[in-house]
Every structure is written in structure tokens, then in C-alpha cells.
Amino acid sequence: MSAPAKRYTARPLKQAVISASALSLLYPQQGLEGYTREAFIDDLIREAVADIRGCLAQGAHHVQIDFTEGRLSVKLDPSKQLLRQFIALNNRVLAHFTADERQRIGVHTCPGGDHDSTHSADVDYAELLPELFQLQAGHFYMQLASENKPEQVLAVVRDHLRGHQRVYVGVIDVLDPAVESPESVRDRILQAAEFIPVHQLGSTDDCGFSPFEDDSSTGRDTAFAKIEARVIGTKLAEAALKLG
């Protein structure tokens, strides 16, 4: 949890962490003498748990596990064995938390967004989501604004979302330099509400605007204008759904 961020707002803060499954790829295929992969995974799980607990202890309202490699794994291995290995590994991390704690932990999925490019946008969400919702997390942050057929994705979400899970649908395309209008944000949320129960629905951005501090194509003013549109558009959707 970034302590400086807490100085700027009294609002609840979400802290992102890298997934254990992404870090597991650091272990070399040829192995390491005196350090087995099994020992590495045990250490990795322990440190991933400590990372999440540290965020919660320092005041994070939610912790978001970035799982962008999930969709990519389907592209690399259409059999989905790699995806299932990733899911199982991340669930080993989540198993260290109580049910109440897991309701404060979420998972982010997108097809990548570094340097305004994607690595797996050609992978159908229908190939990922049934497995994704097997993760024992309470929240799911989904890129959706940049999808060509969002209604098809939402139908898959509807069919696989479980009762204790909440989905935050992406309503801001961070790779598009045009700033969305609040009305377009509202309409995207209302479309999602046709498929997802309102008490299980939230809004988010598709991805980070500069996730690894290596992308300067989206300026600060544009990023904040897009965030403002999401906030206002979400309030418009709340009013339309009579949630106020």
C-alpha cells in the first residue's frame, strides 16, 4: 500500500499486486541447483500472501491481483492446462485468507495494455471466464470497453458469475486517446446491468493508464479526464437504476 497516496484522499483505496502465477514464470525451465521448483513455489506463495496481508494491514480497502497473463495463457496453450495451473496456484495463495478477507481481494484481467498494444485481445473471453471465476476471490475487474462484442462477454459473465462475486466492468478504454462522455459510460453500465445483478456490478477502467511507468502516450490530463467521466457516468447510471 502506498502511504503517500493516503495523504491525498479519505476515500477507500485499492492496491494492485502482481500475481503469483506471473512470478512463477521466473523460475528457469532448466531448474536451479539446490533449489527445486517446488521449494520456489512454496516460497513464492508465502511471499504473495505476505504482500496481500501487508496491503490490507496498511489500510487498503481492496487488493487487486493483476492476472493479465490469464488470457495470454489461453493463446499460448489452447488446451487451457497452463491457465488451470495458474488458477490453482493463485487459489493456493487465496486459501490462506478467510472468506471475509477474500471479499476484499480482487483479480484484474485484460489482454495487456503496455505501450498502447495488447498481447491477447484475439482470445475470446469465453475461453477464459469459466475458469477465471473459479478463483476464490470476491471481486473481478474486467477490461470490457475495448471489446468489439461486449454483450457476448456479458452473457458469459452472467452464466458463470457466482453469488458472492462482484464484477467491475471496464467502461473506459485506456488505449483510446478520445475521452469518453459520461453518457457513454452510463450506457455501458446500463448494458451490463441487463446481464449482471446490480448488487454484483461495478465500474472500472479497462487497465492502468501507465501500468509499468513505461508508457507516456496517455497524458495526465487525458487520464484524469477519463477518470472523471467514469465517476460522473457511474453516478448517472446509479440514478437511472434508481440506486441513489
Contacts in CASP RR format, 6 or more apart in sequence:
PFRMAT RR
TARGET T0000
AUTHOR 0000-0000-0000
METHOD contacts of the structure
MODEL  1
MSAPAKRYTARPLKQAVISASALSLLYPQQGLEGYTREAFIDDLIREAVA
DIRGCLAQGAHHVQIDFTEGRLSVKLDPSKQLLRQFIALNNRVLAHFTAD
ERQRIGVHTCPGGDHDSTHSADVDYAELLPELFQLQAGHFYMQLASENKP
EQVLAVVRDHLRGHQRVYVGVIDVLDPAVESPESVRDRILQAAEFIPVHQ
LGSTDDCGFSPFEDDSSTGRDTAFAKIEARVIGTKLAEAALKLG
1 13 0 8 1.000
1 15 0 8 1.000
1 54 0 8 1.000
1 55 0 8 1.000
1 58 0 8 1.000
1 59 0 8 1.000
1 60 0 8 1.000
2 15 0 8 1.000
3 58 0 8 1.000
5 13 0 8 1.000
6 13 0 8 1.000
6 59 0 8 1.000
12 61 0 8 1.000
12 62 0 8 1.000
13 59 0 8 1.000
13 60 0 8 1.000
13 61 0 8 1.000
14 60 0 8 1.000
14 61 0 8 1.000
14 62 0 8 1.000
14 63 0 8 1.000
14 64 0 8 1.000
15 55 0 8 1.000
15 60 0 8 1.000
15 62 0 8 1.000
15 63 0 8 1.000
15 64 0 8 1.000
16 63 0 8 1.000
16 64 0 8 1.000
16 65 0 8 1.000
16 66 0 8 1.000
16 108 0 8 1.000
17 48 0 8 1.000
17 51 0 8 1.000
17 52 0 8 1.000
17 55 0 8 1.000
17 63 0 8 1.000
17 64 0 8 1.000
17 65 0 8 1.000
17 66 0 8 1.000
18 65 0 8 1.000
18 66 0 8 1.000
19 48 0 8 1.000
19 65 0 8 1.000
19 66 0 8 1.000
19 67 0 8 1.000
19 69 0 8 1.000
19 86 0 8 1.000
19 90 0 8 1.000
19 107 0 8 1.000
20 44 0 8 1.000
20 45 0 8 1.000
20 48 0 8 1.000
20 89 0 8 1.000
20 90 0 8 1.000
20 92 0 8 1.000
20 93 0 8 1.000
21 67 0 8 1.000
21 69 0 8 1.000
21 70 0 8 1.000
21 85 0 8 1.000
21 86 0 8 1.000
21 87 0 8 1.000
21 89 0 8 1.000
21 90 0 8 1.000
22 66 0 8 1.000
22 67 0 8 1.000
22 68 0 8 1.000
22 69 0 8 1.000
23 44 0 8 1.000
23 48 0 8 1.000
24 40 0 8 1.000
24 41 0 8 1.000
24 44 0 8 1.000
24 86 0 8 1.000
24 89 0 8 1.000
25 69 0 8 1.000
27 37 0 8 1.000
27 40 0 8 1.000
27 41 0 8 1.000
31 37 0 8 1.000
32 40 0 8 1.000
41 89 0 8 1.000
45 89 0 8 1.000
45 92 0 8 1.000
45 93 0 8 1.000
45 96 0 8 1.000
48 93 0 8 1.000
49 93 0 8 1.000
49 96 0 8 1.000
49 97 0 8 1.000
52 63 0 8 1.000
52 65 0 8 1.000
52 93 0 8 1.000
52 97 0 8 1.000
52 105 0 8 1.000
55 63 0 8 1.000
56 63 0 8 1.000
56 101 0 8 1.000
56 104 0 8 1.000
60 104 0 8 1.000
61 104 0 8 1.000
62 104 0 8 1.000
62 105 0 8 1.000
62 106 0 8 1.000
62 139 0 8 1.000
63 104 0 8 1.000
63 105 0 8 1.000
63 106 0 8 1.000
64 105 0 8 1.000
64 106 0 8 1.000
64 107 0 8 1.000
64 108 0 8 1.000
64 139 0 8 1.000
64 141 0 8 1.000
65 90 0 8 1.000
65 105 0 8 1.000
65 106 0 8 1.000
65 107 0 8 1.000
65 108 0 8 1.000
65 137 0 8 1.000
66 108 0 8 1.000
66 211 0 8 1.000
67 86 0 8 1.000
67 90 0 8 1.000
67 107 0 8 1.000
67 108 0 8 1.000
67 109 0 8 1.000
67 132 0 8 1.000
67 135 0 8 1.000
68 108 0 8 1.000
68 109 0 8 1.000
68 110 0 8 1.000
68 111 0 8 1.000
68 112 0 8 1.000
68 119 0 8 1.000
68 207 0 8 1.000
69 86 0 8 1.000
70 83 0 8 1.000
70 86 0 8 1.000
70 109 0 8 1.000
70 120 0 8 1.000
70 128 0 8 1.000
70 132 0 8 1.000
71 109 0 8 1.000
71 110 0 8 1.000
71 111 0 8 1.000
71 112 0 8 1.000
71 120 0 8 1.000
71 123 0 8 1.000
71 125 0 8 1.000
71 128 0 8 1.000
72 111 0 8 1.000
72 112 0 8 1.000
72 119 0 8 1.000
72 120 0 8 1.000
72 123 0 8 1.000
73 80 0 8 1.000
73 82 0 8 1.000
73 83 0 8 1.000
73 86 0 8 1.000
74 80 0 8 1.000
74 83 0 8 1.000
74 120 0 8 1.000
74 123 0 8 1.000
74 127 0 8 1.000
74 128 0 8 1.000
75 119 0 8 1.000
75 120 0 8 1.000
75 122 0 8 1.000
75 123 0 8 1.000
76 82 0 8 1.000
77 83 0 8 1.000
78 127 0 8 1.000
80 127 0 8 1.000
80 131 0 8 1.000
83 128 0 8 1.000
83 131 0 8 1.000
84 131 0 8 1.000
87 131 0 8 1.000
87 132 0 8 1.000
87 134 0 8 1.000
87 135 0 8 1.000
90 107 0 8 1.000
90 135 0 8 1.000
91 134 0 8 1.000
91 135 0 8 1.000
91 136 0 8 1.000
94 102 0 8 1.000
94 105 0 8 1.000
94 135 0 8 1.000
94 136 0 8 1.000
94 137 0 8 1.000
95 136 0 8 1.000
97 105 0 8 1.000
102 136 0 8 1.000
102 137 0 8 1.000
102 138 0 8 1.000
103 138 0 8 1.000
103 139 0 8 1.000
103 164 0 8 1.000
104 138 0 8 1.000
105 137 0 8 1.000
105 138 0 8 1.000
105 139 0 8 1.000
106 137 0 8 1.000
106 138 0 8 1.000
106 139 0 8 1.000
106 140 0 8 1.000
106 141 0 8 1.000
107 132 0 8 1.000
107 135 0 8 1.000
107 137 0 8 1.000
107 139 0 8 1.000
107 140 0 8 1.000
107 141 0 8 1.000
108 140 0 8 1.000
108 141 0 8 1.000
108 142 0 8 1.000
108 207 0 8 1.000
109 128 0 8 1.000
109 132 0 8 1.000
109 140 0 8 1.000
109 141 0 8 1.000
109 142 0 8 1.000
109 143 0 8 1.000
110 118 0 8 1.000
110 142 0 8 1.000
110 143 0 8 1.000
110 206 0 8 1.000
110 207 0 8 1.000
111 118 0 8 1.000
111 119 0 8 1.000
111 120 0 8 1.000
111 121 0 8 1.000
111 123 0 8 1.000
111 143 0 8 1.000
112 118 0 8 1.000
112 119 0 8 1.000
112 120 0 8 1.000
112 121 0 8 1.000
112 143 0 8 1.000
112 207 0 8 1.000
113 119 0 8 1.000
113 174 0 8 1.000
113 175 0 8 1.000
113 207 0 8 1.000
113 208 0 8 1.000
113 211 0 8 1.000
113 215 0 8 1.000
114 211 0 8 1.000
114 212 0 8 1.000
114 214 0 8 1.000
114 215 0 8 1.000
115 214 0 8 1.000
115 215 0 8 1.000
115 217 0 8 1.000
116 175 0 8 1.000
116 215 0 8 1.000
116 217 0 8 1.000
116 218 0 8 1.000
118 175 0 8 1.000
121 146 0 8 1.000
125 147 0 8 1.000
125 152 0 8 1.000
125 153 0 8 1.000
125 156 0 8 1.000
126 152 0 8 1.000
126 153 0 8 1.000
126 156 0 8 1.000
129 153 0 8 1.000
129 156 0 8 1.000
129 157 0 8 1.000
129 160 0 8 1.000
130 156 0 8 1.000
130 160 0 8 1.000
132 140 0 8 1.000
133 140 0 8 1.000
133 160 0 8 1.000
133 161 0 8 1.000
133 162 0 8 1.000
133 165 0 8 1.000
137 165 0 8 1.000
138 164 0 8 1.000
138 165 0 8 1.000
138 166 0 8 1.000
139 165 0 8 1.000
139 166 0 8 1.000
139 167 0 8 1.000
139 168 0 8 1.000
140 165 0 8 1.000
140 166 0 8 1.000
140 167 0 8 1.000
140 168 0 8 1.000
141 168 0 8 1.000
141 170 0 8 1.000
141 204 0 8 1.000
142 153 0 8 1.000
142 157 0 8 1.000
142 167 0 8 1.000
142 168 0 8 1.000
142 169 0 8 1.000
142 170 0 8 1.000
142 204 0 8 1.000
143 170 0 8 1.000
143 206 0 8 1.000
143 207 0 8 1.000
144 150 0 8 1.000
144 153 0 8 1.000
144 154 0 8 1.000
144 169 0 8 1.000
144 170 0 8 1.000
144 171 0 8 1.000
144 188 0 8 1.000
144 192 0 8 1.000
144 206 0 8 1.000
145 170 0 8 1.000
145 171 0 8 1.000
145 172 0 8 1.000
145 173 0 8 1.000
145 180 0 8 1.000
145 188 0 8 1.000
145 206 0 8 1.000
146 173 0 8 1.000
146 175 0 8 1.000
146 176 0 8 1.000
146 206 0 8 1.000
147 153 0 8 1.000
150 188 0 8 1.000
150 191 0 8 1.000
150 192 0 8 1.000
151 191 0 8 1.000
151 195 0 8 1.000
154 169 0 8 1.000
154 191 0 8 1.000
154 192 0 8 1.000
154 194 0 8 1.000
154 195 0 8 1.000
154 196 0 8 1.000
155 195 0 8 1.000
157 167 0 8 1.000
157 195 0 8 1.000
157 196 0 8 1.000
158 195 0 8 1.000
158 196 0 8 1.000
161 167 0 8 1.000
161 196 0 8 1.000
161 200 0 8 1.000
163 200 0 8 1.000
165 200 0 8 1.000
166 199 0 8 1.000
166 200 0 8 1.000
166 201 0 8 1.000
166 202 0 8 1.000
167 192 0 8 1.000
167 196 0 8 1.000
167 200 0 8 1.000
167 201 0 8 1.000
167 202 0 8 1.000
168 201 0 8 1.000
168 202 0 8 1.000
168 203 0 8 1.000
168 204 0 8 1.000
169 188 0 8 1.000
169 189 0 8 1.000
169 192 0 8 1.000
169 196 0 8 1.000
169 201 0 8 1.000
169 202 0 8 1.000
169 203 0 8 1.000
169 204 0 8 1.000
170 188 0 8 1.000
170 203 0 8 1.000
170 204 0 8 1.000
170 205 0 8 1.000
170 206 0 8 1.000
171 180 0 8 1.000
171 184 0 8 1.000
171 185 0 8 1.000
171 188 0 8 1.000
171 189 0 8 1.000
171 203 0 8 1.000
171 204 0 8 1.000
171 205 0 8 1.000
171 230 0 8 1.000
171 233 0 8 1.000
171 234 0 8 1.000
172 180 0 8 1.000
172 185 0 8 1.000
172 204 0 8 1.000
172 205 0 8 1.000
172 206 0 8 1.000
172 226 0 8 1.000
172 227 0 8 1.000
172 229 0 8 1.000
172 230 0 8 1.000
173 180 0 8 1.000
173 206 0 8 1.000
174 205 0 8 1.000
174 206 0 8 1.000
174 207 0 8 1.000
174 208 0 8 1.000
174 209 0 8 1.000
174 218 0 8 1.000
174 223 0 8 1.000
174 226 0 8 1.000
175 206 0 8 1.000
175 207 0 8 1.000
177 217 0 8 1.000
177 218 0 8 1.000
177 222 0 8 1.000
179 222 0 8 1.000
179 225 0 8 1.000
179 226 0 8 1.000
179 229 0 8 1.000
180 226 0 8 1.000
180 229 0 8 1.000
180 230 0 8 1.000
181 229 0 8 1.000
182 229 0 8 1.000
182 232 0 8 1.000
182 233 0 8 1.000
182 236 0 8 1.000
183 233 0 8 1.000
183 236 0 8 1.000
184 229 0 8 1.000
185 203 0 8 1.000
185 229 0 8 1.000
185 230 0 8 1.000
185 232 0 8 1.000
185 233 0 8 1.000
185 234 0 8 1.000
185 236 0 8 1.000
185 237 0 8 1.000
186 233 0 8 1.000
186 234 0 8 1.000
186 236 0 8 1.000
186 237 0 8 1.000
186 240 0 8 1.000
188 203 0 8 1.000
189 201 0 8 1.000
189 202 0 8 1.000
189 203 0 8 1.000
189 233 0 8 1.000
189 234 0 8 1.000
189 237 0 8 1.000
190 237 0 8 1.000
190 240 0 8 1.000
190 241 0 8 1.000
192 201 0 8 1.000
192 202 0 8 1.000
193 201 0 8 1.000
193 237 0 8 1.000
193 241 0 8 1.000
198 241 0 8 1.000
198 243 0 8 1.000
202 234 0 8 1.000
203 230 0 8 1.000
203 233 0 8 1.000
203 234 0 8 1.000
203 237 0 8 1.000
204 230 0 8 1.000
205 226 0 8 1.000
205 227 0 8 1.000
205 230 0 8 1.000
209 215 0 8 1.000
209 218 0 8 1.000
209 219 0 8 1.000
209 223 0 8 1.000
209 226 0 8 1.000
210 216 0 8 1.000
210 218 0 8 1.000
210 223 0 8 1.000
238 244 0 8 1.000
END
